[in-house]
């Protein structure tokens, strides 16, 4: 499974490594983690990250 990346309109795209890579995504999850999360858990992770001024978090498995 691929990674799931959440971004905002202000998230820059394109790095030296890859033009398709986001510079500073809001939240990054493995495909496996994303598949296991309920909507409520995903919503909580996104809200927590936004409340922490974009403190980019990678929820543990």
N, CA, C and O atoms as a Maestro MAE file, in Angstrom:
{
 s_m_m2io_version
 :::
 2.0.0
}

f_m_ct {
 s_m_title
 :::
 protein
 m_atom[244] {
  # First column is atom index #
  i_m_mmod_type
  r_m_x_coord
  r_m_y_coord
  r_m_z_coord
  i_m_residue_number
  s_m_chain_name
  s_m_pdb_residue_name
  s_m_pdb_atom_name
  i_m_atomic_number
  :::
  1 25 0.833 -1.181 0.000 1 A "UNK " " N  " 7
  2 3 0.000 0.000 0.000 1 A "UNK " " CA " 6
  3 2 0.881 1.249 0.000 1 A "UNK " " C  " 6
  4 15 1.995 1.251 0.525 1 A "UNK " " O  " 8
  5 25 0.362 2.275 -0.587 2 A "UNK " " N  " 7
  6 3 1.094 3.535 -0.639 2 A "UNK " " CA " 6
  7 2 0.764 4.424 0.542 2 A "UNK " " C  " 6
  8 15 -0.180 4.172 1.290 2 A "UNK " " O  " 8
  9 25 1.555 5.458 0.691 3 A "UNK " " N  " 7
  10 3 1.313 6.427 1.759 3 A "UNK " " CA " 6
  11 2 0.121 7.307 1.415 3 A "UNK " " C  " 6
  12 15 -0.202 7.512 0.244 3 A "UNK " " O  " 8
  13 25 -0.522 7.818 2.444 4 A "UNK " " N  " 7
  14 3 -1.613 8.771 2.294 4 A "UNK " " CA " 6
  15 2 -1.104 10.086 2.863 4 A "UNK " " C  " 6
  16 15 -0.649 10.141 4.006 4 A "UNK " " O  " 8
  17 25 -1.182 11.145 2.063 5 A "UNK " " N  " 7
  18 3 -0.622 12.440 2.446 5 A "UNK " " CA " 6
  19 2 -1.732 13.483 2.440 5 A "UNK " " C  " 6
  20 15 -2.436 13.644 1.443 5 A "UNK " " O  " 8
  21 25 -1.885 14.186 3.553 6 A "UNK " " N  " 7
  22 3 -2.870 15.255 3.657 6 A "UNK " " CA " 6
  23 2 -2.140 16.585 3.570 6 A "UNK " " C  " 6
  24 15 -1.130 16.800 4.240 6 A "UNK " " O  " 8
  25 25 -2.667 17.471 2.738 7 A "UNK " " N  " 7
  26 3 -2.043 18.775 2.525 7 A "UNK " " CA " 6
  27 2 -3.100 19.870 2.590 7 A "UNK " " C  " 6
  28 15 -4.299 19.591 2.568 7 A "UNK " " O  " 8
  29 25 -2.648 21.106 2.667 8 A "UNK " " N  " 7
  30 3 -3.532 22.262 2.588 8 A "UNK " " CA " 6
  31 2 -3.234 22.994 1.283 8 A "UNK " " C  " 6
  32 15 -2.298 22.636 0.568 8 A "UNK " " O  " 8
  33 25 -4.017 24.007 0.977 9 A "UNK " " N  " 7
  34 3 -3.760 24.798 -0.230 9 A "UNK " " CA " 6
  35 2 -2.382 25.443 -0.196 9 A "UNK " " C  " 6
  36 15 -1.781 25.688 -1.242 9 A "UNK " " O  " 8
  37 25 -1.884 25.715 0.997 10 A "UNK " " N  " 7
  38 3 -0.603 26.404 1.143 10 A "UNK " " CA " 6
  39 2 0.599 25.452 1.114 10 A "UNK " " C  " 6
  40 15 1.742 25.907 1.131 10 A "UNK " " O  " 8
  41 25 0.357 24.161 1.070 11 A "UNK " " N  " 7
  42 3 1.456 23.195 1.071 11 A "UNK " " CA " 6
  43 2 2.220 23.262 -0.243 11 A "UNK " " C  " 6
  44 15 1.642 23.122 -1.320 11 A "UNK " " O  " 8
  45 25 3.515 23.476 -0.140 12 A "UNK " " N  " 7
  46 3 4.367 23.547 -1.333 12 A "UNK " " CA " 6
  47 2 4.617 22.152 -1.890 12 A "UNK " " C  " 6
  48 15 4.753 21.181 -1.146 12 A "UNK " " O  " 8
  49 25 4.674 22.078 -3.210 13 A "UNK " " N  " 7
  50 3 4.926 20.808 -3.870 13 A "UNK " " CA " 6
  51 2 6.203 20.925 -4.681 13 A "UNK " " C  " 6
  52 15 6.455 21.941 -5.329 13 A "UNK " " O  " 8
  53 25 6.993 19.883 -4.637 14 A "UNK " " N  " 7
  54 3 8.219 19.840 -5.412 14 A "UNK " " CA " 6
  55 2 9.442 19.985 -4.534 14 A "UNK " " C  " 6
  56 15 9.640 21.012 -3.885 14 A "UNK " " O  " 8
  57 25 10.255 18.952 -4.518 15 A "UNK " " N  " 7
  58 3 11.504 18.974 -3.769 15 A "UNK " " CA " 6
  59 2 12.638 18.651 -4.727 15 A "UNK " " C  " 6
  60 15 12.399 18.294 -5.880 15 A "UNK " " O  " 8
  61 25 13.866 18.775 -4.253 16 A "UNK " " N  " 7
  62 3 15.005 18.401 -5.096 16 A "UNK " " CA " 6
  63 2 14.901 16.945 -5.515 16 A "UNK " " C  " 6
  64 15 15.272 16.579 -6.631 16 A "UNK " " O  " 8
  65 25 14.399 16.128 -4.623 17 A "UNK " " N  " 7
  66 3 14.308 14.690 -4.887 17 A "UNK " " CA " 6
  67 2 13.208 14.352 -5.887 17 A "UNK " " C  " 6
  68 15 13.390 13.488 -6.745 17 A "UNK " " O  " 8
  69 25 12.055 15.040 -5.776 18 A "UNK " " N  " 7
  70 3 10.920 14.689 -6.633 18 A "UNK " " CA " 6
  71 2 9.969 15.863 -6.792 18 A "UNK " " C  " 6
  72 15 9.606 16.505 -5.806 18 A "UNK " " O  " 8
  73 25 9.558 16.152 -8.031 19 A "UNK " " N  " 7
  74 3 8.590 17.228 -8.247 19 A "UNK " " CA " 6
  75 2 7.189 16.873 -7.740 19 A "UNK " " C  " 6
  76 15 6.339 17.753 -7.606 19 A "UNK " " O  " 8
  77 25 6.946 15.592 -7.459 20 A "UNK " " N  " 7
  78 3 5.640 15.172 -6.967 20 A "UNK " " CA " 6
  79 2 5.580 15.094 -5.445 20 A "UNK " " C  " 6
  80 15 4.521 14.813 -4.885 20 A "UNK " " O  " 8
  81 25 6.681 15.333 -4.780 21 A "UNK " " N  " 7
  82 3 6.744 15.226 -3.330 21 A "UNK " " CA " 6
  83 2 6.357 16.560 -2.682 21 A "UNK " " C  " 6
  84 15 6.759 17.626 -3.148 21 A "UNK " " O  " 8
  85 25 5.568 16.486 -1.598 22 A "UNK " " N  " 7
  86 3 5.198 17.700 -0.873 22 A "UNK " " CA " 6
  87 2 6.295 18.060 0.111 22 A "UNK " " C  " 6
  88 15 6.857 17.189 0.776 22 A "UNK " " O  " 8
  89 25 6.598 19.349 0.200 23 A "UNK " " N  " 7
  90 3 7.679 19.830 1.041 23 A "UNK " " CA " 6
  91 2 7.344 19.667 2.516 23 A "UNK " " C  " 6
  92 15 8.179 19.192 3.286 23 A "UNK " " O  " 8
  93 25 6.157 20.045 2.916 24 A "UNK " " N  " 7
  94 3 5.795 20.067 4.332 24 A "UNK " " CA " 6
  95 2 4.331 19.654 4.498 24 A "UNK " " C  " 6
  96 15 3.495 20.492 4.836 24 A "UNK " " O  " 8
  97 25 4.004 18.380 4.269 25 A "UNK " " N  " 7
  98 3 2.602 17.958 4.345 25 A "UNK " " CA " 6
  99 2 2.040 18.076 5.759 25 A "UNK " " C  " 6
  100 15 2.778 18.047 6.743 25 A "UNK " " O  " 8
  101 25 0.742 18.207 5.833 26 A "UNK " " N  " 7
  102 3 0.057 18.332 7.109 26 A "UNK " " CA " 6
  103 2 0.123 17.033 7.907 26 A "UNK " " C  " 6
  104 15 0.423 17.044 9.101 26 A "UNK " " O  " 8
  105 25 -0.158 15.925 7.246 27 A "UNK " " N  " 7
  106 3 -0.197 14.630 7.916 27 A "UNK " " CA " 6
  107 2 0.156 13.545 6.912 27 A "UNK " " C  " 6
  108 15 -0.326 13.563 5.779 27 A "UNK " " O  " 8
  109 25 0.985 12.611 7.318 28 A "UNK " " N  " 7
  110 3 1.384 11.498 6.454 28 A "UNK " " CA " 6
  111 2 1.086 10.198 7.184 28 A "UNK " " C  " 6
  112 15 1.459 10.028 8.344 28 A "UNK " " O  " 8
  113 25 0.413 9.284 6.499 29 A "UNK " " N  " 7
  114 3 0.087 7.978 7.060 29 A "UNK " " CA " 6
  115 2 0.546 6.893 6.092 29 A "UNK " " C  " 6
  116 15 0.550 7.096 4.878 29 A "UNK " " O  " 8
  117 25 0.927 5.754 6.631 30 A "UNK " " N  " 7
  118 3 1.173 4.624 5.748 30 A "UNK " " CA " 6
  119 2 -0.186 4.144 5.243 30 A "UNK " " C  " 6
  120 15 -1.208 4.392 5.882 30 A "UNK " " O  " 8
  121 25 -0.201 3.481 4.134 31 A "UNK " " N  " 7
  122 3 -1.449 2.939 3.615 31 A "UNK " " CA " 6
  123 2 -2.092 1.979 4.597 31 A "UNK " " C  " 6
  124 15 -3.315 1.946 4.736 31 A "UNK " " O  " 8
  125 25 -1.262 1.195 5.278 32 A "UNK " " N  " 7
  126 3 -1.764 0.238 6.258 32 A "UNK " " CA " 6
  127 2 -2.436 0.951 7.431 32 A "UNK " " C  " 6
  128 15 -3.519 0.558 7.864 32 A "UNK " " O  " 8
  129 25 -1.793 1.996 7.940 33 A "UNK " " N  " 7
  130 3 -2.377 2.758 9.053 33 A "UNK " " CA " 6
  131 2 -3.681 3.411 8.624 33 A "UNK " " C  " 6
  132 15 -4.671 3.364 9.354 33 A "UNK " " O  " 8
  133 25 -3.686 4.023 7.434 34 A "UNK " " N  " 7
  134 3 -4.888 4.679 6.924 34 A "UNK " " CA " 6
  135 2 -6.049 3.684 6.822 34 A "UNK " " C  " 6
  136 15 -7.182 4.005 7.180 34 A "UNK " " O  " 8
  137 25 -5.763 2.490 6.338 35 A "UNK " " N  " 7
  138 3 -6.810 1.484 6.156 35 A "UNK " " CA " 6
  139 2 -7.404 1.029 7.486 35 A "UNK " " C  " 6
  140 15 -8.568 0.634 7.543 35 A "UNK " " O  " 8
  141 25 -6.612 1.081 8.553 36 A "UNK " " N  " 7
  142 3 -7.082 0.636 9.865 36 A "UNK " " CA " 6
  143 2 -7.824 1.713 10.651 36 A "UNK " " C  " 6
  144 15 -8.589 1.391 11.560 36 A "UNK " " O  " 8
  145 25 -7.614 2.973 10.320 37 A "UNK " " N  " 7
  146 3 -8.233 4.062 11.072 37 A "UNK " " CA " 6
  147 2 -9.726 4.150 10.801 37 A "UNK " " C  " 6
  148 15 -10.182 3.958 9.673 37 A "UNK " " O  " 8
  149 25 -10.469 4.440 11.841 38 A "UNK " " N  " 7
  150 3 -11.882 4.778 11.637 38 A "UNK " " CA " 6
  151 2 -11.932 6.245 11.197 38 A "UNK " " C  " 6
  152 15 -10.941 6.967 11.312 38 A "UNK " " O  " 8
  153 25 -13.070 6.671 10.703 39 A "UNK " " N  " 7
  154 3 -13.205 8.070 10.317 39 A "UNK " " CA " 6
  155 2 -12.985 8.974 11.532 39 A "UNK " " C  " 6
  156 15 -12.346 10.020 11.424 39 A "UNK " " O  " 8
  157 25 -13.511 8.572 12.673 40 A "UNK " " N  " 7
  158 3 -13.369 9.379 13.887 40 A "UNK " " CA " 6
  159 2 -11.897 9.536 14.280 40 A "UNK " " C  " 6
  160 15 -11.477 10.624 14.673 40 A "UNK " " O  " 8
  161 25 -11.115 8.463 14.177 41 A "UNK " " N  " 7
  162 3 -9.692 8.538 14.500 41 A "UNK " " CA " 6
  163 2 -8.947 9.441 13.518 41 A "UNK " " C  " 6
  164 15 -8.106 10.248 13.915 41 A "UNK " " O  " 8
  165 25 -9.264 9.296 12.244 42 A "UNK " " N  " 7
  166 3 -8.637 10.134 11.226 42 A "UNK " " CA " 6
  167 2 -8.985 11.601 11.470 42 A "UNK " " C  " 6
  168 15 -8.112 12.467 11.403 42 A "UNK " " O  " 8
  169 25 -10.237 11.878 11.749 43 A "UNK " " N  " 7
  170 3 -10.680 13.239 12.029 43 A "UNK " " CA " 6
  171 2 -9.936 13.812 13.225 43 A "UNK " " C  " 6
  172 15 -9.507 14.965 13.199 43 A "UNK " " O  " 8
  173 25 -9.783 13.010 14.274 44 A "UNK " " N  " 7
  174 3 -9.068 13.452 15.468 44 A "UNK " " CA " 6
  175 2 -7.606 13.773 15.146 44 A "UNK " " C  " 6
  176 15 -7.087 14.794 15.599 44 A "UNK " " O  " 8
  177 25 -6.940 12.921 14.375 45 A "UNK " " N  " 7
  178 3 -5.542 13.163 13.997 45 A "UNK " " CA " 6
  179 2 -5.410 14.467 13.212 45 A "UNK " " C  " 6
  180 15 -4.506 15.262 13.469 45 A "UNK " " O  " 8
  181 25 -6.304 14.681 12.264 46 A "UNK " " N  " 7
  182 3 -6.247 15.907 11.466 46 A "UNK " " CA " 6
  183 2 -6.516 17.139 12.326 46 A "UNK " " C  " 6
  184 15 -5.806 18.139 12.218 46 A "UNK " " O  " 8
  185 25 -7.527 17.072 13.170 47 A "UNK " " N  " 7
  186 3 -7.849 18.214 14.038 47 A "UNK " " CA " 6
  187 2 -6.714 18.499 15.015 47 A "UNK " " C  " 6
  188 15 -6.368 19.659 15.240 47 A "UNK " " O  " 8
  189 25 -6.135 17.455 15.596 48 A "UNK " " N  " 7
  190 3 -5.007 17.647 16.520 48 A "UNK " " CA " 6
  191 2 -3.842 18.321 15.813 48 A "UNK " " C  " 6
  192 15 -3.218 19.228 16.364 48 A "UNK " " O  " 8
  193 25 -3.556 17.891 14.621 49 A "UNK " " N  " 7
  194 3 -2.458 18.478 13.854 49 A "UNK " " CA " 6
  195 2 -2.739 19.937 13.535 49 A "UNK " " C  " 6
  196 15 -1.849 20.777 13.661 49 A "UNK " " O  " 8
  197 25 -3.951 20.248 13.127 50 A "UNK " " N  " 7
  198 3 -4.310 21.634 12.824 50 A "UNK " " CA " 6
  199 2 -4.272 22.502 14.081 50 A "UNK " " C  " 6
  200 15 -3.841 23.654 14.023 50 A "UNK " " O  " 8
  201 25 -4.714 21.966 15.208 51 A "UNK " " N  " 7
  202 3 -4.680 22.724 16.467 51 A "UNK " " CA " 6
  203 2 -3.256 23.023 16.906 51 A "UNK " " C  " 6
  204 15 -3.000 24.036 17.557 51 A "UNK " " O  " 8
  205 25 -2.344 22.156 16.555 52 A "UNK " " N  " 7
  206 3 -0.934 22.331 16.929 52 A "UNK " " CA " 6
  207 2 -0.184 23.112 15.863 52 A "UNK " " C  " 6
  208 15 1.026 22.947 15.707 52 A "UNK " " O  " 8
  209 25 -0.898 23.966 15.124 53 A "UNK " " N  " 7
  210 3 -0.302 24.797 14.080 53 A "UNK " " CA " 6
  211 2 0.515 23.993 13.082 53 A "UNK " " C  " 6
  212 15 1.609 24.396 12.687 53 A "UNK " " O  " 8
  213 25 -0.027 22.859 12.683 54 A "UNK " " N  " 7
  214 3 0.650 22.071 11.667 54 A "UNK " " CA " 6
  215 2 1.838 21.301 12.185 54 A "UNK " " C  " 6
  216 15 2.738 20.955 11.419 54 A "UNK " " O  " 8
  217 25 1.855 21.024 13.485 55 A "UNK " " N  " 7
  218 3 2.906 20.166 14.028 55 A "UNK " " CA " 6
  219 2 2.747 18.806 13.360 55 A "UNK " " C  " 6
  220 15 1.904 18.003 13.761 55 A "UNK " " O  " 8
  221 25 3.539 18.561 12.370 56 A "UNK " " N  " 7
  222 3 3.361 17.400 11.496 56 A "UNK " " CA " 6
  223 2 3.579 16.108 12.258 56 A "UNK " " C  " 6
  224 15 4.657 15.831 12.784 56 A "UNK " " O  " 8
  225 25 2.525 15.344 12.292 57 A "UNK " " N  " 7
  226 3 2.551 14.126 13.082 57 A "UNK " " CA " 6
  227 2 2.365 12.934 12.201 57 A "UNK " " C  " 6
  228 15 1.664 12.976 11.190 57 A "UNK " " O  " 8
  229 25 3.007 11.872 12.601 58 A "UNK " " N  " 7
  230 3 2.872 10.579 11.943 58 A "UNK " " CA " 6
  231 2 2.341 9.621 12.986 58 A "UNK " " C  " 6
  232 15 3.111 9.074 13.776 58 A "UNK " " O  " 8
  233 25 1.021 9.407 13.000 59 A "UNK " " N  " 7
  234 3 0.451 8.549 14.039 59 A "UNK " " CA " 6
  235 2 1.105 7.178 14.052 59 A "UNK " " C  " 6
  236 15 1.386 6.596 13.005 59 A "UNK " " O  " 8
  237 25 1.337 6.681 15.239 60 A "UNK " " N  " 7
  238 3 1.957 5.363 15.339 60 A "UNK " " CA " 6
  239 2 0.948 4.297 14.995 60 A "UNK " " C  " 6
  240 15 -0.262 4.513 15.063 60 A "UNK " " O  " 8
  241 25 1.463 3.148 14.628 61 A "UNK " " N  " 7
  242 3 0.583 2.042 14.237 61 A "UNK " " CA " 6
  243 2 -0.130 1.483 15.417 61 A "UNK " " C  " 6
  244 15 -0.914 0.544 15.277 61 A "UNK " " O  " 8
  :::
 }
 m_bond[243] {
  # First column is bond index #
  i_m_from
  i_m_to
  i_m_order
  :::
  1 1 2 1
  2 2 3 1
  3 3 4 2
  4 3 5 1
  5 5 6 1
  6 6 7 1
  7 7 8 2
  8 7 9 1
  9 9 10 1
  10 10 11 1
  11 11 12 2
  12 11 13 1
  13 13 14 1
  14 14 15 1
  15 15 16 2
  16 15 17 1
  17 17 18 1
  18 18 19 1
  19 19 20 2
  20 19 21 1
  21 21 22 1
  22 22 23 1
  23 23 24 2
  24 23 25 1
  25 25 26 1
  26 26 27 1
  27 27 28 2
  28 27 29 1
  29 29 30 1
  30 30 31 1
  31 31 32 2
  32 31 33 1
  33 33 34 1
  34 34 35 1
  35 35 36 2
  36 35 37 1
  37 37 38 1
  38 38 39 1
  39 39 40 2
  40 39 41 1
  41 41 42 1
  42 42 43 1
  43 43 44 2
  44 43 45 1
  45 45 46 1
  46 46 47 1
  47 47 48 2
  48 47 49 1
  49 49 50 1
  50 50 51 1
  51 51 52 2
  52 51 53 1
  53 53 54 1
  54 54 55 1
  55 55 56 2
  56 55 57 1
  57 57 58 1
  58 58 59 1
  59 59 60 2
  60 59 61 1
  61 61 62 1
  62 62 63 1
  63 63 64 2
  64 63 65 1
  65 65 66 1
  66 66 67 1
  67 67 68 2
  68 67 69 1
  69 69 70 1
  70 70 71 1
  71 71 72 2
  72 71 73 1
  73 73 74 1
  74 74 75 1
  75 75 76 2
  76 75 77 1
  77 77 78 1
  78 78 79 1
  79 79 80 2
  80 79 81 1
  81 81 82 1
  82 82 83 1
  83 83 84 2
  84 83 85 1
  85 85 86 1
  86 86 87 1
  87 87 88 2
  88 87 89 1
  89 89 90 1
  90 90 91 1
  91 91 92 2
  92 91 93 1
  93 93 94 1
  94 94 95 1
  95 95 96 2
  96 95 97 1
  97 97 98 1
  98 98 99 1
  99 99 100 2
  100 99 101 1
  101 101 102 1
  102 102 103 1
  103 103 104 2
  104 103 105 1
  105 105 106 1
  106 106 107 1
  107 107 108 2
  108 107 109 1
  109 109 110 1
  110 110 111 1
  111 111 112 2
  112 111 113 1
  113 113 114 1
  114 114 115 1
  115 115 116 2
  116 115 117 1
  117 117 118 1
  118 118 119 1
  119 119 120 2
  120 119 121 1
  121 121 122 1
  122 122 123 1
  123 123 124 2
  124 123 125 1
  125 125 126 1
  126 126 127 1
  127 127 128 2
  128 127 129 1
  129 129 130 1
  130 130 131 1
  131 131 132 2
  132 131 133 1
  133 133 134 1
  134 134 135 1
  135 135 136 2
  136 135 137 1
  137 137 138 1
  138 138 139 1
  139 139 140 2
  140 139 141 1
  141 141 142 1
  142 142 143 1
  143 143 144 2
  144 143 145 1
  145 145 146 1
  146 146 147 1
  147 147 148 2
  148 147 149 1
  149 149 150 1
  150 150 151 1
  151 151 152 2
  152 151 153 1
  153 153 154 1
  154 154 155 1
  155 155 156 2
  156 155 157 1
  157 157 158 1
  158 158 159 1
  159 159 160 2
  160 159 161 1
  161 161 162 1
  162 162 163 1
  163 163 164 2
  164 163 165 1
  165 165 166 1
  166 166 167 1
  167 167 168 2
  168 167 169 1
  169 169 170 1
  170 170 171 1
  171 171 172 2
  172 171 173 1
  173 173 174 1
  174 174 175 1
  175 175 176 2
  176 175 177 1
  177 177 178 1
  178 178 179 1
  179 179 180 2
  180 179 181 1
  181 181 182 1
  182 182 183 1
  183 183 184 2
  184 183 185 1
  185 185 186 1
  186 186 187 1
  187 187 188 2
  188 187 189 1
  189 189 190 1
  190 190 191 1
  191 191 192 2
  192 191 193 1
  193 193 194 1
  194 194 195 1
  195 195 196 2
  196 195 197 1
  197 197 198 1
  198 198 199 1
  199 199 200 2
  200 199 201 1
  201 201 202 1
  202 202 203 1
  203 203 204 2
  204 203 205 1
  205 205 206 1
  206 206 207 1
  207 207 208 2
  208 207 209 1
  209 209 210 1
  210 210 211 1
  211 211 212 2
  212 211 213 1
  213 213 214 1
  214 214 215 1
  215 215 216 2
  216 215 217 1
  217 217 218 1
  218 218 219 1
  219 219 220 2
  220 219 221 1
  221 221 222 1
  222 222 223 1
  223 223 224 2
  224 223 225 1
  225 225 226 1
  226 226 227 1
  227 227 228 2
  228 227 229 1
  229 229 230 1
  230 230 231 1
  231 231 232 2
  232 231 233 1
  233 233 234 1
  234 234 235 1
  235 235 236 2
  236 235 237 1
  237 237 238 1
  238 238 239 1
  239 239 240 2
  240 239 241 1
  241 241 242 1
  242 242 243 1
  243 243 244 2
  :::
 }
}
